[in-house]
Amino acid sequence: RGSTDGGPYRGPHRRARGGVALVTAARRAPALPASNLSSSPGKANASPSPQDPKELLLLGDRPLIVHSLKMLETAGVKVAVVLVGYRGDDIVDCVQEAQFATMSVDFIDLGEQWAGSH
């Protein structure tokens, strides 16, 4: 996808530099009863279930969403906006525990019962 005219835009990483990134962590609630949901995703001793938000699964010592946000910060993004839906509070708590030196992170809550696309 880059510019074909030799202009300054040469891919999505160029456009984001110093700007704002939109990160989607919103998903629909599963059709399973709440009693079937794991209560501690993102914790080293927890076994993830299919209902756990994949953004909270650990990769090494950090959840996937934190890895993604750290990469955006490294790329020069100054503001990240994270869309959250089902179990959004867990995602917000996880991200707020992370340290970002040069990037602020804001959230848009689509609600626990969000059932559409974004």
Biotite code that builds the C-alpha atoms (Angstrom):
import biotite.structure as struc

atoms = struc.array([
    struc.Atom([0.000, 0.000, 0.000], chain_id="A", res_id=1, res_name="ARG", atom_name="CA", element="C"),
    struc.Atom([2.510, 2.847, -0.270], chain_id="A", res_id=2, res_name="GLY", atom_name="CA", element="C"),
    struc.Atom([2.580, 5.973, -2.308], chain_id="A", res_id=3, res_name="SER", atom_name="CA", element="C"),
    struc.Atom([3.145, 5.374, -6.001], chain_id="A", res_id=4, res_name="THR", atom_name="CA", element="C"),
    struc.Atom([4.133, 8.963, -6.714], chain_id="A", res_id=5, res_name="ASP", atom_name="CA", element="C"),
    struc.Atom([7.295, 8.953, -4.593], chain_id="A", res_id=6, res_name="GLY", atom_name="CA", element="C"),
    struc.Atom([5.605, 11.061, -1.903], chain_id="A", res_id=7, res_name="GLY", atom_name="CA", element="C"),
    struc.Atom([6.454, 10.901, 1.793], chain_id="A", res_id=8, res_name="PRO", atom_name="CA", element="C"),
    struc.Atom([3.886, 8.213, 2.618], chain_id="A", res_id=9, res_name="TYR", atom_name="CA", element="C"),
    struc.Atom([5.536, 4.834, 2.131], chain_id="A", res_id=10, res_name="ARG", atom_name="CA", element="C"),
    struc.Atom([3.421, 2.500, 4.238], chain_id="A", res_id=11, res_name="GLY", atom_name="CA", element="C"),
    struc.Atom([1.265, 2.456, 7.358], chain_id="A", res_id=12, res_name="PRO", atom_name="CA", element="C"),
    struc.Atom([4.245, 2.819, 9.726], chain_id="A", res_id=13, res_name="HIS", atom_name="CA", element="C"),
    struc.Atom([5.095, 6.204, 8.229], chain_id="A", res_id=14, res_name="ARG", atom_name="CA", element="C"),
    struc.Atom([1.621, 7.605, 8.665], chain_id="A", res_id=15, res_name="ARG", atom_name="CA", element="C"),
    struc.Atom([1.462, 6.669, 12.367], chain_id="A", res_id=16, res_name="ALA", atom_name="CA", element="C"),
    struc.Atom([4.760, 8.308, 13.349], chain_id="A", res_id=17, res_name="ARG", atom_name="CA", element="C"),
    struc.Atom([4.099, 11.019, 15.909], chain_id="A", res_id=18, res_name="GLY", atom_name="CA", element="C"),
    struc.Atom([0.364, 10.665, 15.435], chain_id="A", res_id=19, res_name="GLY", atom_name="CA", element="C"),
    struc.Atom([-2.522, 8.716, 16.850], chain_id="A", res_id=20, res_name="VAL", atom_name="CA", element="C"),
    struc.Atom([-3.042, 4.944, 16.581], chain_id="A", res_id=21, res_name="ALA", atom_name="CA", element="C"),
    struc.Atom([-6.382, 3.186, 16.936], chain_id="A", res_id=22, res_name="LEU", atom_name="CA", element="C"),
    struc.Atom([-6.068, -0.242, 18.586], chain_id="A", res_id=23, res_name="VAL", atom_name="CA", element="C"),
    struc.Atom([-9.038, -2.612, 18.502], chain_id="A", res_id=24, res_name="THR", atom_name="CA", element="C"),
    struc.Atom([-9.469, -4.824, 21.541], chain_id="A", res_id=25, res_name="ALA", atom_name="CA", element="C"),
    struc.Atom([-13.258, -4.941, 21.247], chain_id="A", res_id=26, res_name="ALA", atom_name="CA", element="C"),
    struc.Atom([-14.981, -8.252, 20.861], chain_id="A", res_id=27, res_name="ARG", atom_name="CA", element="C"),
    struc.Atom([-18.439, -9.679, 21.340], chain_id="A", res_id=28, res_name="ARG", atom_name="CA", element="C"),
    struc.Atom([-19.426, -11.438, 24.525], chain_id="A", res_id=29, res_name="ALA", atom_name="CA", element="C"),
    struc.Atom([-19.470, -15.244, 24.097], chain_id="A", res_id=30, res_name="PRO", atom_name="CA", element="C"),
    struc.Atom([-22.741, -17.128, 24.134], chain_id="A", res_id=31, res_name="ALA", atom_name="CA", element="C"),
    struc.Atom([-21.581, -19.140, 27.176], chain_id="A", res_id=32, res_name="LEU", atom_name="CA", element="C"),
    struc.Atom([-22.772, -18.448, 30.732], chain_id="A", res_id=33, res_name="PRO", atom_name="CA", element="C"),
    struc.Atom([-20.510, -16.206, 32.802], chain_id="A", res_id=34, res_name="ALA", atom_name="CA", element="C"),
    struc.Atom([-19.733, -19.115, 35.147], chain_id="A", res_id=35, res_name="SER", atom_name="CA", element="C"),
    struc.Atom([-17.709, -20.732, 32.338], chain_id="A", res_id=36, res_name="ASN", atom_name="CA", element="C"),
    struc.Atom([-15.324, -17.771, 32.037], chain_id="A", res_id=37, res_name="LEU", atom_name="CA", element="C"),
    struc.Atom([-11.821, -17.710, 33.443], chain_id="A", res_id=38, res_name="SER", atom_name="CA", element="C"),
    struc.Atom([-11.474, -15.070, 36.124], chain_id="A", res_id=39, res_name="SER", atom_name="CA", element="C"),
    struc.Atom([-7.801, -14.274, 35.729], chain_id="A", res_id=40, res_name="SER", atom_name="CA", element="C"),
    struc.Atom([-6.523, -13.890, 32.171], chain_id="A", res_id=41, res_name="PRO", atom_name="CA", element="C"),
    struc.Atom([-3.069, -12.397, 31.838], chain_id="A", res_id=42, res_name="GLY", atom_name="CA", element="C"),
    struc.Atom([-1.845, -14.090, 35.010], chain_id="A", res_id=43, res_name="LYS", atom_name="CA", element="C"),
    struc.Atom([1.008, -16.563, 34.789], chain_id="A", res_id=44, res_name="ALA", atom_name="CA", element="C"),
    struc.Atom([-0.835, -19.263, 36.739], chain_id="A", res_id=45, res_name="ASN", atom_name="CA", element="C"),
    struc.Atom([-4.098, -19.010, 34.800], chain_id="A", res_id=46, res_name="ALA", atom_name="CA", element="C"),
    struc.Atom([-5.111, -21.403, 32.058], chain_id="A", res_id=47, res_name="SER", atom_name="CA", element="C"),
    struc.Atom([-6.631, -19.359, 29.253], chain_id="A", res_id=48, res_name="PRO", atom_name="CA", element="C"),
    struc.Atom([-10.060, -20.343, 28.033], chain_id="A", res_id=49, res_name="SER", atom_name="CA", element="C"),
    struc.Atom([-11.573, -19.622, 24.607], chain_id="A", res_id=50, res_name="PRO", atom_name="CA", element="C"),
    struc.Atom([-13.610, -16.845, 26.258], chain_id="A", res_id=51, res_name="GLN", atom_name="CA", element="C"),
    struc.Atom([-10.558, -14.924, 27.501], chain_id="A", res_id=52, res_name="ASP", atom_name="CA", element="C"),
    struc.Atom([-9.675, -11.858, 25.442], chain_id="A", res_id=53, res_name="PRO", atom_name="CA", element="C"),
    struc.Atom([-6.626, -12.808, 23.368], chain_id="A", res_id=54, res_name="LYS", atom_name="CA", element="C"),
    struc.Atom([-5.168, -9.368, 24.111], chain_id="A", res_id=55, res_name="GLU", atom_name="CA", element="C"),
    struc.Atom([-4.619, -10.500, 27.712], chain_id="A", res_id=56, res_name="LEU", atom_name="CA", element="C"),
    struc.Atom([-2.763, -13.720, 26.866], chain_id="A", res_id=57, res_name="LEU", atom_name="CA", element="C"),
    struc.Atom([0.828, -13.609, 28.032], chain_id="A", res_id=58, res_name="LEU", atom_name="CA", element="C"),
    struc.Atom([3.707, -13.532, 25.593], chain_id="A", res_id=59, res_name="LEU", atom_name="CA", element="C"),
    struc.Atom([6.786, -13.866, 27.752], chain_id="A", res_id=60, res_name="GLY", atom_name="CA", element="C"),
    struc.Atom([6.193, -11.636, 30.746], chain_id="A", res_id=61, res_name="ASP", atom_name="CA", element="C"),
    struc.Atom([3.623, -9.264, 29.196], chain_id="A", res_id=62, res_name="ARG", atom_name="CA", element="C"),
    struc.Atom([0.114, -9.491, 27.723], chain_id="A", res_id=63, res_name="PRO", atom_name="CA", element="C"),
    struc.Atom([-0.170, -9.262, 23.930], chain_id="A", res_id=64, res_name="LEU", atom_name="CA", element="C"),
    struc.Atom([-1.860, -5.855, 24.027], chain_id="A", res_id=65, res_name="ILE", atom_name="CA", element="C"),
    struc.Atom([1.033, -4.386, 26.005], chain_id="A", res_id=66, res_name="VAL", atom_name="CA", element="C"),
    struc.Atom([3.505, -5.764, 23.440], chain_id="A", res_id=67, res_name="HIS", atom_name="CA", element="C"),
    struc.Atom([1.467, -4.152, 20.653], chain_id="A", res_id=68, res_name="SER", atom_name="CA", element="C"),
    struc.Atom([1.279, -0.818, 22.434], chain_id="A", res_id=69, res_name="LEU", atom_name="CA", element="C"),
    struc.Atom([5.015, -0.868, 23.228], chain_id="A", res_id=70, res_name="LYS", atom_name="CA", element="C"),
    struc.Atom([5.730, -1.411, 19.519], chain_id="A", res_id=71, res_name="MET", atom_name="CA", element="C"),
    struc.Atom([3.543, 1.583, 18.641], chain_id="A", res_id=72, res_name="LEU", atom_name="CA", element="C"),
    struc.Atom([5.405, 3.680, 21.202], chain_id="A", res_id=73, res_name="GLU", atom_name="CA", element="C"),
    struc.Atom([8.745, 2.567, 19.737], chain_id="A", res_id=74, res_name="THR", atom_name="CA", element="C"),
    struc.Atom([7.469, 3.571, 16.280], chain_id="A", res_id=75, res_name="ALA", atom_name="CA", element="C"),
    struc.Atom([6.889, 7.101, 17.549], chain_id="A", res_id=76, res_name="GLY", atom_name="CA", element="C"),
    struc.Atom([3.134, 7.086, 18.153], chain_id="A", res_id=77, res_name="VAL", atom_name="CA", element="C"),
    struc.Atom([2.234, 9.671, 20.794], chain_id="A", res_id=78, res_name="LYS", atom_name="CA", element="C"),
    struc.Atom([-1.411, 8.719, 21.453], chain_id="A", res_id=79, res_name="VAL", atom_name="CA", element="C"),
    struc.Atom([-3.038, 5.279, 21.232], chain_id="A", res_id=80, res_name="ALA", atom_name="CA", element="C"),
    struc.Atom([-6.803, 4.903, 21.422], chain_id="A", res_id=81, res_name="VAL", atom_name="CA", element="C"),
    struc.Atom([-7.915, 1.407, 22.435], chain_id="A", res_id=82, res_name="VAL", atom_name="CA", element="C"),
    struc.Atom([-11.455, 0.253, 21.641], chain_id="A", res_id=83, res_name="LEU", atom_name="CA", element="C"),
    struc.Atom([-12.778, -2.156, 24.258], chain_id="A", res_id=84, res_name="VAL", atom_name="CA", element="C"),
    struc.Atom([-15.988, -4.156, 24.531], chain_id="A", res_id=85, res_name="GLY", atom_name="CA", element="C"),
    struc.Atom([-16.525, -7.468, 26.296], chain_id="A", res_id=86, res_name="TYR", atom_name="CA", element="C"),
    struc.Atom([-14.306, -7.639, 29.426], chain_id="A", res_id=87, res_name="ARG", atom_name="CA", element="C"),
    struc.Atom([-13.071, -4.164, 28.619], chain_id="A", res_id=88, res_name="GLY", atom_name="CA", element="C"),
    struc.Atom([-12.388, -3.427, 32.289], chain_id="A", res_id=89, res_name="ASP", atom_name="CA", element="C"),
    struc.Atom([-9.810, -6.238, 32.361], chain_id="A", res_id=90, res_name="ASP", atom_name="CA", element="C"),
    struc.Atom([-8.086, -4.834, 29.274], chain_id="A", res_id=91, res_name="ILE", atom_name="CA", element="C"),
    struc.Atom([-8.126, -1.266, 30.644], chain_id="A", res_id=92, res_name="VAL", atom_name="CA", element="C"),
    struc.Atom([-6.665, -2.429, 33.985], chain_id="A", res_id=93, res_name="ASP", atom_name="CA", element="C"),
    struc.Atom([-3.935, -4.400, 32.200], chain_id="A", res_id=94, res_name="CYS", atom_name="CA", element="C"),
    struc.Atom([-2.912, -1.484, 29.966], chain_id="A", res_id=95, res_name="VAL", atom_name="CA", element="C"),
    struc.Atom([-3.004, 1.028, 32.823], chain_id="A", res_id=96, res_name="GLN", atom_name="CA", element="C"),
    struc.Atom([-0.542, -1.136, 34.786], chain_id="A", res_id=97, res_name="GLU", atom_name="CA", element="C"),
    struc.Atom([1.984, -0.884, 31.927], chain_id="A", res_id=98, res_name="ALA", atom_name="CA", element="C"),
    struc.Atom([4.452, 2.006, 31.734], chain_id="A", res_id=99, res_name="GLN", atom_name="CA", element="C"),
    struc.Atom([4.616, 4.136, 28.579], chain_id="A", res_id=100, res_name="PHE", atom_name="CA", element="C"),
    struc.Atom([7.261, 6.855, 28.675], chain_id="A", res_id=101, res_name="ALA", atom_name="CA", element="C"),
    struc.Atom([6.346, 8.804, 25.534], chain_id="A", res_id=102, res_name="THR", atom_name="CA", element="C"),
    struc.Atom([2.811, 7.697, 24.652], chain_id="A", res_id=103, res_name="MET", atom_name="CA", element="C"),
    struc.Atom([-0.557, 8.275, 26.273], chain_id="A", res_id=104, res_name="SER", atom_name="CA", element="C"),
    struc.Atom([-3.289, 5.652, 26.018], chain_id="A", res_id=105, res_name="VAL", atom_name="CA", element="C"),
    struc.Atom([-6.996, 6.503, 25.906], chain_id="A", res_id=106, res_name="ASP", atom_name="CA", element="C"),
    struc.Atom([-9.956, 4.120, 25.785], chain_id="A", res_id=107, res_name="PHE", atom_name="CA", element="C"),
    struc.Atom([-13.323, 4.016, 24.055], chain_id="A", res_id=108, res_name="ILE", atom_name="CA", element="C"),
    struc.Atom([-15.692, 1.607, 25.793], chain_id="A", res_id=109, res_name="ASP", atom_name="CA", element="C"),
    struc.Atom([-18.216, 0.056, 23.421], chain_id="A", res_id=110, res_name="LEU", atom_name="CA", element="C"),
    struc.Atom([-19.897, -1.759, 26.326], chain_id="A", res_id=111, res_name="GLY", atom_name="CA", element="C"),
    struc.Atom([-19.954, -5.322, 27.594], chain_id="A", res_id=112, res_name="GLU", atom_name="CA", element="C"),
    struc.Atom([-22.870, -6.275, 25.351], chain_id="A", res_id=113, res_name="GLN", atom_name="CA", element="C"),
    struc.Atom([-21.439, -4.734, 22.179], chain_id="A", res_id=114, res_name="TRP", atom_name="CA", element="C"),
    struc.Atom([-22.563, -6.974, 19.332], chain_id="A", res_id=115, res_name="ALA", atom_name="CA", element="C"),
    struc.Atom([-21.593, -5.147, 16.170], chain_id="A", res_id=116, res_name="GLY", atom_name="CA", element="C"),
    struc.Atom([-18.516, -4.434, 14.205], chain_id="A", res_id=117, res_name="SER", atom_name="CA", element="C"),
    struc.Atom([-16.399, -1.308, 14.425], chain_id="A", res_id=118, res_name="HIS", atom_name="CA", element="C"),
])
